[in-house]
Amino acid sequence: MSARPVVSVVIPAYNASRWIGATLCSVQCQTLREIEIIVVDDGSVDDTPGIVERFAIHDPRIRVVYRQNGGVGAARNTGIRSARGEFIAPLDADDLWEPGKLEKQVSRIRQCGEKTAMIYCWSRQIDEGGNSSYCYPAFMIEGDFLSAIILRNFLGNASVPLLRAEALATTGFYLTKAEQGGVQGCEDWDLSIRISEHWQVGLVPEVLVSYRQVRSCMSSETGGMSASYRLVLERARQRNNHLPEALFRWSEGHFQSYLVSKSYGSRDFKGCLAAVSRSIAADPVVLLNWHLHSLMIKSVIWLAAGDWLKKAFKRREKSFETGSSVSSPSASVTLFERIQQRRWTQVVDEKS
C-alpha cells in the first residue's frame, strides 16, 4: 500500500485458527476500504499464521507480524508500533464487526473534532456458533466521562473502540502482561481510562461488534483478572486523587460482583466465593444483591457435594448461567438496583 491508510486494524492472535478466518472476513467486508490489517501472531503453535498468510495472498492490505508469546497487551502494542493509519482499531481474533463499523466511527470522530480521541459503539455477545446470546446495555455517554469509565467499563470489550493514533502516542499503549506482574485482563479498560483523562470520547449508537464467548475458553483465572483490575484501579487512583474515594470502592464492588458470575459460570466455585468476599469488602452494599447470595450458596453446595454431583451434572449436560452479575428480571426494582442506579446517575451527571 502506497497511500497512508485511514485505519490500521490490529488483531492480536494466539492459537486462533478456529476463528481467525471469520474475523478477517468481517474486516475485509468493511465499507471503509482505506485500511491496513495487521495480524500479530503471538507465538501460535497452530495454523493461525498459515491461515492469515493465505488470506494475505489475495488481499495486500493484510500482513502478519510475528513475535514470541507475550500476552495480548504486548501483541497489540507490536501491531500499533508498525501501524501507519490515522486511527487504530483493535480487534480480538475471535470477534466480528458489522460492515459499516469503521466507516461510521471514522465519520463520527471527524465530526466530533480533534479533542475527541476515542469513538465507541454498542456490542452483542455471541456463542461459538455465532448466535447472539446477550446484548450489552446501550449507554449514551459522550464527551468527558472519566468518572463513568472508572465506575464501569461500559465499552464492554476491546474490539469496540476506534482510537486516534496521535492520542496513543501521548497516553501510551496497552499494559503488557509483564507490566501487570504476569496477569492480564483489564489492559483495554486501563487504556480507556487514560485516554479519558486527557481527551473526549464519542459514540456511534449502533450495535456494530459481536463479542464471542467460547465456553472452553471462559476464564477461570478470576484471581488473575482481579489482580489486573486492582493494578489498573490503583494506577487510576494515583493519577486522579481529585476524584472521590467512593467512586473507586463502588467500581471494585461492581467488578468483583461480575467476577462472581464469571467464576460460577466457569465452575470455579472457590473463585466464586473469593470474588464474593472481595466484592463485599470493597462495597458492603452488594450484600443487598440477592443474585450474589444465590451464586454464593450454590457454590458452597457444589464444593460440599464433591465429584459425584459434578459427574451427574456433566451427564445431563445442563448449562450454567454465565452472563452478567445482574439478577433475573422481576416485576419490581430491588433496593440494590435502585442504589446502583442512583450511583450511576450521580456519577454521569457530575461529569468529572
Backbone hydrogen bonds in HBPLUS format (Angstrom, degrees):
<---DONOR---> <-ACCEPTOR-->    atom                        ^
c    i                          cat <-CA-CA->   ^        H-A-AA   ^      H-
h    n   atom  resd res      DA  || num        DHA   H-A  angle D-A-AA Bond
n    s   type  num  typ     dist DA aas  dist angle  dist       angle   num
A0006-VAL N   A0034-GLU O   2.82 MM  28  5.56 144.8  1.94 136.9 145.4     1
A0086-GLU N   A0006-VAL O   3.13 MM  80  5.29 123.2  2.47 109.3 121.8     2
A0087-PHE N   A0006-VAL O   3.04 MM  81  6.32 145.6  2.16 147.7 158.4     3
A0036-GLU N   A0007-VAL O   3.02 MM  29  6.54 150.3  2.11 155.7 164.1     4
A0008-SER N   A0087-PHE O   2.84 MM  79  6.23 160.7  1.88 155.7 160.4     5
A0089-ALA N   A0008-SER O   2.91 MM  81  6.11 164.9  1.94 149.3 149.1     6
A0009-VAL N   A0036-GLU O   2.81 MM  27  6.07 171.9  1.81 168.9 166.0     7
A0038-ILE N   A0009-VAL O   2.76 MM  29  5.93 168.9  1.77 172.8 172.2     8
A0010-VAL N   A0089-ALA O   3.05 MM  79  6.15 155.9  2.11 130.9 137.8     9
A0091-LEU N   A0010-VAL O   2.94 MM  81  6.07 150.3  2.03 158.1 153.2    10
A0011-ILE N   A0038-ILE O   2.83 MM  27  6.14 169.8  1.84 163.4 165.0    11
A0040-VAL N   A0011-ILE O   2.86 MM  29  6.04 157.4  1.92 140.7 148.3    12
A0013-ALA N   A0040-VAL O   2.89 MM  27  5.91 162.3  1.92 158.2 152.4    13
A0042-ASP N   A0013-ALA O   2.83 MM  29  5.85 169.6  1.84 154.7 158.3    14
A0019-TRP N   A0016-ALA O   3.05 MM   3  5.73 140.5  2.21 118.4 127.6    15
A0020-ILE N   A0016-ALA O   2.89 MM   4  5.60 159.1  1.93 172.5 176.1    16
A0023-THR N   A0019-TRP O   3.11 MM   4  6.32 161.3  2.15 156.8 162.6    17
A0024-LEU N   A0020-ILE O   2.90 MM   4  6.06 163.3  1.93 150.4 154.1    18
A0025-CYS N   A0021-GLY O   3.00 MM   4  6.24 155.3  2.06 146.2 153.4    19
A0026-SER N   A0022-ALA O   3.08 MM   4  6.33 150.1  2.17 144.1 151.1    20
A0027-VAL N   A0023-THR O   3.24 MM   4  6.61 136.7  2.44 140.1 151.6    21
A0027-VAL N   A0024-LEU O   3.08 MM   3  5.10 129.3  2.34  96.1 109.8    22
A0028-GLN N   A0024-LEU O   2.85 MM   4  6.16 162.2  1.88 156.6 161.7    23
A0029-CYS N   A0025-CYS O   3.03 MM   4  6.15 137.2  2.22 142.3 152.6    24
A0030-GLN N   A0027-VAL O   3.06 MM   3  5.40 164.4  2.08 115.6 118.0    25
A0031-THR N   A0099-PRO O   2.91 MM  68  5.80 155.1  1.97 143.6 144.4    26
A0035-ILE N   A0033-ARG O   2.81 MM   2  5.63 133.9  2.02 110.0  95.2    27
A0037-ILE N   A0061-ARG O   2.80 MM  24  5.70 177.0  1.80 145.7 144.6    28
A0063-ARG N   A0037-ILE O   2.98 MM  26  6.41 153.3  2.05 169.6 170.7    29
A0039-VAL N   A0063-ARG O   2.99 MM  24  6.29 172.0  1.99 167.7 169.0    30
A0065-VAL N   A0039-VAL O   2.84 MM  26  6.16 161.9  1.88 156.3 159.3    31
A0041-ASP N   A0065-VAL O   2.79 MM  24  6.09 143.4  1.93 156.7 168.7    32
A0067-ARG N   A0041-ASP O   3.13 MM  26  6.29 142.8  2.27 176.3 170.7    33
A0051-ILE N   A0047-ASP O   2.99 MM   4  6.21 160.1  2.03 163.4 168.2    34
A0052-VAL N   A0048-THR O   3.12 MM   4  6.38 166.0  2.14 157.1 160.7    35
A0053-GLU N   A0049-PRO O   2.91 MM   4  6.06 159.1  1.95 148.2 154.3    36
A0054-ARG N   A0050-GLY O   3.06 MM   4  6.27 148.6  2.16 143.6 151.3    37
A0055-PHE N   A0051-ILE O   3.12 MM   4  6.48 149.3  2.22 146.1 154.2    38
A0056-ALA N   A0052-VAL O   2.88 MM   4  6.17 154.9  1.95 150.2 158.0    39
A0057-ILE N   A0053-GLU O   3.16 MM   4  6.41 135.7  2.36 141.0 150.4    40
A0058-HIS N   A0055-PHE O   3.09 MM   3  5.70 138.8  2.26 113.1 122.4    41
A0059-ASP N   A0056-ALA O   3.26 MM   3  4.84 146.0  2.38  91.3 101.1    42
A0062-ILE N   A0059-ASP O   3.09 MM   3  5.92 171.3  2.10 126.9 129.7    43
A0075-ALA N   A0071-GLY O   3.08 MM   4  6.28 155.2  2.14 149.5 157.3    44
A0076-ARG N   A0072-VAL O   2.93 MM   4  6.13 161.2  1.97 150.3 154.6    45
A0077-ASN N   A0073-GLY O   3.01 MM   4  6.24 159.7  2.05 148.0 153.9    46
A0078-THR N   A0074-ALA O   2.99 MM   4  6.22 149.7  2.09 144.7 152.2    47
A0079-GLY N   A0075-ALA O   3.17 MM   4  6.49 156.2  2.23 148.0 153.4    48
A0080-ILE N   A0076-ARG O   2.92 MM   4  6.23 156.9  1.97 153.0 159.9    49
A0081-ARG N   A0077-ASN O   2.97 MM   4  6.14 157.3  2.02 149.6 154.9    50
A0082-SER N   A0079-GLY O   3.22 MM   3  5.38 134.6  2.43  98.4 110.1    51
A0083-ALA N   A0080-ILE O   3.07 MM   3  4.94 157.9  2.12 101.8 108.7    52
A0165-ALA N   A0086-GLU O   3.10 MM  79  5.71 163.6  2.13 138.3 141.1    53
A0088-ILE N   A0163-LEU O   2.71 MM  75  5.00 160.7  1.75 147.5 154.5    54
A0163-LEU N   A0088-ILE O   2.79 MM  75  5.00 174.0  1.80 156.2 158.0    55
A0095-ASP N   A0092-ASP O   3.20 MM   3  5.53 170.3  2.21 116.4 119.4    56
A0096-LEU N   A0210-SER O   3.02 MM 114  5.01 163.2  2.05 143.4 148.7    57
A0210-SER N   A0096-LEU O   2.85 MM 114  5.01 168.2  1.87 147.8 148.7    58
A0098-GLU N   A0208-LEU O   2.92 MM 110  4.94 157.9  1.97 138.1 137.8    59
A0101-LYS N   A0098-GLU O   3.10 MM   3  5.50 168.0  2.12 125.5 126.7    60
A0104-LYS N   A0100-GLY O   3.02 MM   4  5.97 165.5  2.04 157.3 160.9    61
A0105-GLN N   A0101-LYS O   3.12 MM   4  6.28 155.7  2.18 147.2 154.2    62
A0106-VAL N   A0102-LEU O   2.87 MM   4  6.00 164.0  1.89 157.8 161.7    63
A0107-SER N   A0103-GLU O   3.06 MM   4  6.16 160.5  2.10 143.0 148.7    64
A0108-ARG N   A0104-LYS O   3.05 MM   4  6.17 152.6  2.13 138.7 146.1    65
A0109-ILE N   A0105-GLN O   2.94 MM   4  6.16 161.2  1.98 152.1 156.2    66
A0110-ARG N   A0106-VAL O   3.11 MM   4  6.24 157.3  2.16 148.8 154.5    67
A0111-GLN N   A0107-SER O   3.03 MM   4  6.17 144.3  2.16 138.1 148.4    68
A0112-CYS N   A0108-ARG O   2.89 MM   4  6.14 148.3  1.99 147.6 155.9    69
A0113-GLY N   A0109-ILE O   3.15 MM   4  6.33 144.1  2.28 139.2 147.2    70
A0116-THR N   A0113-GLY O   3.14 MM   3  5.88 165.4  2.16 121.0 125.6    71
A0200-GLN N   A0115-LYS O   2.89 MM  85  5.92 175.5  1.90 152.6 152.7    72
A0117-ALA N   A0200-GLN O   3.01 MM  83  6.18 150.9  2.09 162.1 158.5    73
A0164-ARG N   A0117-ALA O   2.89 MM  47  4.91 151.5  1.97 146.1 145.7    74
A0202-GLY N   A0118-MET O   2.86 MM  84  6.32 161.3  1.89 155.6 161.5    75
A0119-ILE N   A0162-LEU O   2.99 MM  43  5.20 153.7  2.06 145.0 153.2    76
A0162-LEU N   A0119-ILE O   2.89 MM  43  5.20 145.6  2.01 144.2 155.3    77
A0120-TYR N   A0202-GLY O   2.99 MM  82  6.44 160.4  2.03 147.9 147.0    78
A0204-VAL N   A0120-TYR O   2.93 MM  84  6.34 153.1  2.01 158.7 167.6    79
A0122-TRP N   A0206-GLU O   2.91 MM  84  5.53 158.6  1.96 148.1 145.2    80
A0208-LEU N   A0122-TRP O   3.03 MM  86  6.16 151.8  2.12 149.4 144.5    81
A0136-TYR N   A0123-SER O   3.19 MM  13  6.03 159.0  2.24 151.6 158.0    82
A0124-ARG N   A0209-VAL O   2.93 MM  85  6.35 158.2  1.98 160.1 165.3    83
A0211-TYR N   A0124-ARG O   2.76 MM  87  6.02 175.9  1.77 165.4 164.5    84
A0125-GLN N   A0134-TYR O   2.54 MM   9  4.95 166.3  1.56 165.1 167.2    85
A0133-SER N   A0125-GLN O   2.73 MM   8  5.56 170.3  1.73 150.2 153.2    86
A0126-ILE N   A0211-TYR O   2.94 MM  85  5.85 159.4  1.98 130.6 134.0    87
A0213-GLN N   A0126-ILE O   2.87 MM  87  6.14 162.7  1.90 169.0 170.5    88
A0127-ASP N   A0131-ASN O   2.92 MM   4  5.45 146.3  2.04 138.9 147.9    89
A0130-GLY N   A0127-ASP O   2.97 MM   3  5.23 163.3  2.00 113.2 117.9    90
A0143-GLY N   A0201-VAL O   2.71 MM  58  5.02 155.9  1.76 162.7 158.7    91
A0201-VAL N   A0143-GLY O   3.07 MM  58  5.02 152.0  2.15 122.0 129.6    92
A0149-ILE N   A0145-PHE O   3.02 MM   4  6.25 158.9  2.07 156.1 161.0    93
A0150-ILE N   A0146-LEU O   3.07 MM   4  6.30 144.5  2.20 149.8 159.6    94
A0151-LEU N   A0147-SER O   3.00 MM   4  6.20 157.0  2.06 147.8 154.1    95
A0152-ARG N   A0148-ALA O   3.04 MM   4  6.24 152.4  2.12 144.9 151.9    96
A0154-PHE N   A0152-ARG O   2.88 MM   2  5.49 126.9  2.17 109.7  93.6    97
A0156-GLY N   A0153-ASN O   3.23 MM   3  6.04 154.1  2.30 118.8 123.7    98
A0167-ALA N   A0164-ARG O   2.96 MM   3  5.38 127.7  2.24 108.0 121.1    99
A0168-LEU N   A0164-ARG O   3.30 MM   4  6.78 151.5  2.39 149.6 157.4   100
A0169-ALA N   A0165-ALA O   3.12 MM   4  6.44 149.8  2.21 148.3 156.5   101
A0170-THR N   A0167-ALA O   2.99 MM   3  5.08 133.9  2.21  97.1 110.3   102
A0171-THR N   A0167-ALA O   2.81 MM   4  6.06 168.6  1.82 163.5 165.6   103
A0172-GLY N   A0168-LEU O   2.85 MM   4  5.17 146.4  1.97 135.4 142.0   104
A0180-GLN N   A0176-THR O   3.14 MM   4  6.40 124.6  2.46 136.4 150.4   105
A0180-GLN N   A0177-LYS O   3.12 MM   3  5.09 140.1  2.29  95.5 107.2   106
A0182-GLY N   A0177-LYS O   2.85 MM   5  5.09 155.1  1.91 151.4 149.5   107
A0181-GLY N   A0178-ALA O   3.16 MM   3  5.24 154.1  2.23 111.4 111.0   108
A0190-ASP N   A0186-CYS O   3.00 MM   4  6.27 158.7  2.05 151.8 157.7   109
A0191-LEU N   A0187-GLU O   3.14 MM   4  6.36 154.8  2.21 140.4 146.0   110
A0192-SER N   A0188-ASP O   3.06 MM   4  6.33 156.7  2.12 144.1 150.2   111
A0193-ILE N   A0189-TRP O   2.98 MM   4  6.29 154.1  2.05 152.7 159.5   112
A0194-ARG N   A0190-ASP O   3.02 MM   4  6.31 164.9  2.04 151.6 155.4   113
A0195-ILE N   A0191-LEU O   2.93 MM   4  6.13 159.8  1.97 153.4 158.7   114
A0196-SER N   A0192-SER O   3.02 MM   4  6.12 155.9  2.08 141.3 148.1   115
A0197-GLU N   A0193-ILE O   3.10 MM   4  6.37 126.0  2.41 142.7 156.4   116
A0197-GLU N   A0194-ARG O   3.28 MM   3  5.20 141.3  2.44  93.7 104.4   117
A0198-HIS N   A0195-ILE O   3.14 MM   3  5.72 155.6  2.20 114.1 120.6   118
A0199-TRP N   A0195-ILE O   2.87 MM   4  5.75 145.9  1.98 159.1 170.3   119
A0206-GLU N   A0204-VAL O   2.72 MM   2  5.73 138.8  1.89 112.3  98.8   120
A0217-CYS N   A0214-VAL O   2.91 MM   3  5.31 143.9  2.04 110.5 121.8   121
A0218-MET N   A0215-ARG O   3.24 MM   3  5.22 165.0  2.26 103.5 108.1   122
A0224-GLY N   A0221-GLU O   3.05 MM   3  5.29 120.1  2.43 100.9 114.6   123
A0225-MET N   A0221-GLU O   3.00 MM   4  6.39 156.9  2.05 149.9 157.0   124
A0226-SER N   A0222-THR O   2.81 MM   4  5.89 152.7  1.89 139.5 147.2   125
A0227-ALA N   A0223-GLY O   2.97 MM   4  6.22 150.9  2.05 140.6 148.4   126
A0228-SER N   A0224-GLY O   2.91 MM   4  6.16 157.2  1.96 148.8 155.0   127
A0229-TYR N   A0225-MET O   2.86 MM   4  6.08 163.1  1.88 149.5 154.4   128
A0230-ARG N   A0226-SER O   2.89 MM   4  6.11 162.7  1.92 149.7 154.3   129
A0231-LEU N   A0227-ALA O   3.06 MM   4  6.24 153.6  2.13 145.0 151.4   130
A0232-VAL N   A0228-SER O   3.00 MM   4  6.27 163.9  2.03 152.7 157.1   131
A0233-LEU N   A0229-TYR O   2.77 MM   4  6.00 162.9  1.80 157.6 162.8   132
A0234-GLU N   A0230-ARG O   2.92 MM   4  5.99 156.6  1.98 141.5 147.7   133
A0235-ARG N   A0231-LEU O   3.02 MM   4  6.22 158.3  2.07 148.5 154.2   134
A0236-ALA N   A0232-VAL O   3.00 MM   4  6.26 156.5  2.06 146.9 153.5   135
A0237-ARG N   A0233-LEU O   2.82 MM   4  6.06 151.1  1.91 146.6 155.3   136
A0238-GLN N   A0234-GLU O   3.00 MM   4  6.21 159.6  2.04 149.8 153.9   137
A0239-ARG N   A0235-ARG O   3.13 MM   4  6.35 152.1  2.21 144.7 151.9   138
A0240-ASN N   A0236-ALA O   2.98 MM   4  5.97 134.3  2.19 141.2 152.9   139
A0243-LEU N   A0240-ASN O   3.05 MM   3  5.83 169.5  2.06 122.9 126.3   140
A0247-LEU N   A0244-PRO O   3.10 MM   3  5.65 140.1  2.27 111.6 120.4   141
A0248-PHE N   A0245-GLU O   3.09 MM   3  5.49 124.1  2.42 106.7 119.0   142
A0249-ARG N   A0245-GLU O   3.17 MM   4  6.55 153.8  2.24 150.6 158.5   143
A0250-TRP N   A0246-ALA O   2.86 MM   4  6.05 165.9  1.88 157.9 161.1   144
A0251-SER N   A0247-LEU O   3.02 MM   4  6.15 151.8  2.10 138.5 146.8   145
A0252-GLU N   A0248-PHE O   3.04 MM   4  6.27 161.7  2.07 144.8 148.4   146
A0253-GLY N   A0249-ARG O   2.99 MM   4  6.20 163.5  2.02 152.0 156.9   147
A0254-HIS N   A0250-TRP O   3.00 MM   4  6.18 158.9  2.04 148.7 154.0   148
A0255-PHE N   A0251-SER O   2.92 MM   4  6.17 165.6  1.94 154.1 158.2   149
A0256-GLN N   A0252-GLU O   2.86 MM   4  5.91 169.9  1.87 154.8 157.8   150
A0257-SER N   A0253-GLY O   3.09 MM   4  6.13 144.6  2.22 135.6 145.1   151
A0258-TYR N   A0254-HIS O   3.09 MM   4  6.42 145.9  2.21 142.4 151.4   152
A0258-TYR N   A0255-PHE O   3.05 MM   3  5.02 118.4  2.45  93.7 108.9   153
A0259-LEU N   A0255-PHE O   3.01 MM   4  6.44 147.0  2.12 144.4 153.8   154
A0260-VAL N   A0256-GLN O   3.00 MM   4  6.34 133.4  2.23 138.0 150.4   155
A0260-VAL N   A0257-SER O   3.14 MM   3  5.01 128.4  2.42  90.6 104.3   156
A0261-SER N   A0257-SER O   3.42 MM   4  6.87 155.5  2.49 147.8 150.1   157
A0262-LYS N   A0258-TYR O   3.01 MM   4  6.30 159.3  2.05 147.7 154.3   158
A0263-SER N   A0259-LEU O   2.80 MM   4  5.79 160.2  1.84 144.6 149.5   159
A0264-TYR N   A0260-VAL O   3.04 MM   4  6.24 164.7  2.06 148.9 153.3   160
A0265-GLY N   A0261-SER O   2.88 MM   4  5.99 159.3  1.92 147.7 153.9   161
A0266-SER N   A0262-LYS O   3.14 MM   4  6.33 141.5  2.29 140.4 149.1   162
A0268-ASP N   A0263-SER O   2.79 MM   5  4.93 158.8  1.83 158.1 151.9   163
A0267-ARG N   A0264-TYR O   3.01 MM   3  4.89 159.0  2.05 106.1 109.8   164
A0272-CYS N   A0268-ASP O   2.89 MM   4  6.19 142.3  2.03 143.4 155.1   165
A0273-LEU N   A0269-PHE O   3.09 MM   4  6.36 160.1  2.13 146.5 149.3   166
A0274-ALA N   A0270-LYS O   2.97 MM   4  6.21 154.5  2.03 146.7 154.3   167
A0275-ALA N   A0271-GLY O   2.92 MM   4  6.08 153.5  1.99 144.5 151.2   168
A0276-VAL N   A0272-CYS O   2.97 MM   4  6.27 148.6  2.07 144.8 154.0   169
A0277-SER N   A0273-LEU O   3.06 MM   4  6.35 158.7  2.11 146.4 150.9   170
A0278-ARG N   A0274-ALA O   3.02 MM   4  6.34 159.6  2.06 148.2 153.5   171
A0279-SER N   A0275-ALA O   2.86 MM   4  5.96 155.6  1.92 148.0 154.9   172
A0280-ILE N   A0276-VAL O   3.03 MM   4  6.25 165.0  2.05 154.9 157.6   173
A0281-ALA N   A0277-SER O   3.01 MM   4  6.14 159.7  2.05 147.9 154.0   174
A0282-ALA N   A0278-ARG O   3.08 MM   4  6.21 148.9  2.18 142.2 149.4   175
A0283-ASP N   A0279-SER O   2.98 MM   4  6.14 160.1  2.02 149.3 155.1   176
A0286-VAL N   A0283-ASP O   3.05 MM   3  6.16 171.3  2.05 137.5 138.1   177
A0287-LEU N   A0284-PRO O   3.02 MM   3  5.76 166.2  2.04 120.2 124.6   178
A0288-LEU N   A0285-VAL O   2.95 MM   3  5.86 170.3  1.96 126.5 129.7   179
A0289-ASN N   A0286-VAL O   2.88 MM   3  5.17 164.3  1.91 113.0 117.9   180
A0292-LEU N   A0289-ASN O   3.12 MM   3  5.50 126.1  2.43 104.9 116.9   181
A0293-HIS N   A0289-ASN O   3.31 MM   4  6.76 153.5  2.39 143.1 150.4   182
A0294-SER N   A0290-TRP O   2.96 MM   4  6.20 155.8  2.02 144.9 150.8   183
A0295-LEU N   A0291-HIS O   3.10 MM   4  6.41 162.9  2.13 152.5 155.2   184
A0296-MET N   A0292-LEU O   2.97 MM   4  6.12 152.6  2.04 148.8 157.0   185
A0297-ILE N   A0293-HIS O   2.95 MM   4  6.19 164.1  1.98 155.2 158.4   186
A0298-LYS N   A0294-SER O   2.97 MM   4  6.18 164.2  1.99 151.4 156.2   187
A0299-SER N   A0295-LEU O   2.95 MM   4  6.01 152.6  2.03 140.2 147.4   188
A0300-VAL N   A0296-MET O   3.07 MM   4  6.36 155.1  2.14 147.9 154.1   189
A0301-ILE N   A0297-ILE O   3.01 MM   4  6.32 157.6  2.06 149.5 155.6   190
A0302-TRP N   A0298-LYS O   2.93 MM   4  6.19 162.2  1.96 151.5 156.0   191
A0303-LEU N   A0299-SER O   2.95 MM   4  6.14 161.7  1.98 149.9 154.8   192
A0304-ALA N   A0300-VAL O   2.90 MM   4  6.06 153.0  1.97 146.4 154.2   193
A0305-ALA N   A0301-ILE O   2.84 MM   4  5.94 148.0  1.94 149.9 158.6   194
A0306-GLY N   A0302-TRP O   3.31 MM   4  6.46 152.4  2.39 146.4 150.7   195
A0311-LYS N   A0307-ASP O   2.91 MM   4  6.16 157.8  1.96 158.7 164.2   196
A0312-ALA N   A0308-TRP O   3.06 MM   4  6.25 155.4  2.12 141.7 148.4   197
A0313-PHE N   A0309-LEU O   2.86 MM   4  5.99 157.4  1.91 146.6 153.3   198
A0314-LYS N   A0310-LYS O   2.89 MM   4  6.07 153.3  1.96 144.1 151.3   199
A0315-ARG N   A0311-LYS O   3.02 MM   4  6.25 151.2  2.11 144.8 151.7   200
A0316-ARG N   A0312-ALA O   3.24 MM   4  6.53 148.3  2.35 142.8 150.3   201
A0317-GLU N   A0313-PHE O   3.00 MM   4  6.18 125.0  2.31 136.6 152.1   202
A0317-GLU N   A0314-LYS O   3.06 MM   3  4.78 133.1  2.29  90.8 104.4   203
A0338-ARG N   A0334-THR O   3.00 MM   4  6.32 151.5  2.09 147.0 155.2   204
A0339-ILE N   A0335-LEU O   2.96 MM   4  6.24 156.6  2.01 152.6 158.6   205
A0340-GLN N   A0336-PHE O   2.97 MM   4  6.23 166.0  1.99 154.2 157.7   206
A0341-GLN N   A0337-GLU O   2.95 MM   4  6.05 156.2  2.00 143.8 150.5   207
A0342-ARG N   A0338-ARG O   2.94 MM   4  6.10 153.1  2.02 144.1 151.4   208
A0343-ARG N   A0339-ILE O   2.94 MM   4  6.21 157.3  1.99 151.2 157.4   209
A0344-TRP N   A0340-GLN O   2.97 MM   4  6.19 166.2  1.99 149.0 152.6   210
A0345-THR N   A0341-GLN O   2.95 MM   4  6.11 165.4  1.97 148.7 152.7   211
A0346-GLN N   A0342-ARG O   2.94 MM   4  6.07 155.2  2.00 144.1 151.2   212
A0347-VAL N   A0343-ARG O   2.94 MM   4  6.23 160.6  1.98 157.1 161.3   213
A0348-VAL N   A0344-TRP O   2.93 MM   4  6.12 170.5  1.94 158.1 160.7   214
A0349-ASP N   A0345-THR O   2.90 MM   4  5.86 161.2  1.94 147.1 152.9   215
A0350-GLU N   A0346-GLN O   3.09 MM   4  6.10 147.8  2.20 140.4 148.4   216
